[in-house]
């Protein structure tokens, strides 16, 4: 022993405390998790074995086939943006939904949901619609807080609606089916978008100055806007049907979807320089996510040797309280933790400990995946981190960050309602995956 701590469980406790100290001190999750994981493994099993194990993790995860789906999904989103699909989606949504109370905000939510179906990155979605939707809403007299808030909040739909990078990461960590999780996220994502729409309409009914309605468009104009939606429909159909019917793996369906969007970009006359930019952005984001996964998995391996996950599971299952109360307590813990950590890092660090306990309580692993990813969405709009809010402010510095956070407060309420609905009606999550398993 190097630190004089005899019990591996105590080493695990010390490691968790050290990790939290490093994160709160501003050290990036990937470095903090790697350092603590290495020190913990060395303390428990010695330098030779611990260092050798740490050295093998990056390679073993690089060659993991399920992980290869991530760059495919990320590429779909960047190609769709550079091909101009985003603007056409928003124009179509505006012509069909602009007449509703808060119609432009409603159109933003539905267009964002559509774009989320071809993009697995919420920050990228928020950045895109900050450029597309916010100028239109401000032009028509929308309150800038609601304009910024709806973009920041609606951007989180990309973490739930497939293809979703976070759902893939969840599946890899807890060893659930990637295909089942992608199918499970479809209906909850739609429910979340509709609840956003409902709360916008109610808010504008109460305070009309938040978002004036637009004039209605003629049916001829609406029908002419539909071809702009076809690229998204085609990609969604390919990805979902491939996984649903079983004729392609999630990675293969993602690659096919990326190829279809690539052909659309060429057909629209997208320049090679633009395509190169999409590939570079995909590479950068993929490397960032992979590095984060490697670093955290070193820490996860250390936790396994410490026995901390098993001890936590035993503690949770012996509590004399209803499982629902424990679930709510865990979700509240995610809410607090999400104020200080990014969504992916938070899930990577907590799931190895939390997931076994949830399964031991009798909850479905696929269902919990959707719930916890929805909680990750909430963390993207809550201060002080609120990454999507910072993205919106970065693209639109004329809207103060405080206004962005005030604007998302309404959608935080909507997210709480959505989580309550998914807990009360778990069939919304489990119906589609079970249908595929039955067929």
Secondary structure, DSSP 8 states (H G I E B T S, - for coil): --SS---HHHHHHHHHHHHHHHHHTT--HHHHHHHHHHHHHHHHH-HHHHHHHHHHHHHHHHT-TGGGHHHHHHHHHHHHHHTTHHHHHHHHHHHHHTTSTTHHHHHHHHHHHHHHTT---HHHHHHHHHHHHHHHHHHTT--HHHHHHHHHHHGGGGGTSSS-HHHHHHHHHHT--HHHHHHHHHHHHHHHHHHHHHHHHHHHHH-GGGS-------HHHHHHHTHHHHHHHHHHHHHHHHHHHTSS-HHHHHHHHHHHHHHHHHHTT--HHHHHHHHHHHHHHHHHHHHHHHHHHHHHHHHHHHTHHHHHHHHHHTSSS-HHHHHHHHHHHHHHHTTTS-HHHHHHHHHHHHHHHHHHTT--HHHHHHHHHHHHHHHTSSTTT-HHHHHHHHH-TTS-HHHHHHHHHHHHHHHHHHHHHHHH-THHHHHHHHHHHH-
